[in-house]
């Protein structure tokens, strides 16, 4: 479990025709968010070309955020290029991805290119 540094959590922003239509907070307590048509998905996508478990947004041990296509039928596009299934790609502000034939564009807010340094655990002082 990660400590909350008190900063605003990063967010995944979904836009259609430039307008924000959905948002998902990427809270520090979690390391994976599934996007798809399934009712169990963390971000529900109601589009015929989206799979039930289309892709996942994950946080690595180093704090970096990734998107991974979960073997979807119609694929995930990362910056306009087809993303190979089960191949994580870094997300940071300015990078976009899309699902299948959907016109919705996914991007992050509050995800820097270089993740903030994580605090190192402090050693307890020696006992006397």
Secondary structure, DSSP 8 states (H G I E B T S, - for coil): -----SS--EEEEEEETTEEEEEEEE-TT-SEEEEESSTT-SEE---TTS-TT-EEEEE-TTS-EEEEE-S-SS-EEETTEE--TT--EEE-TT-EEEETT---EEEEES--SS--------------
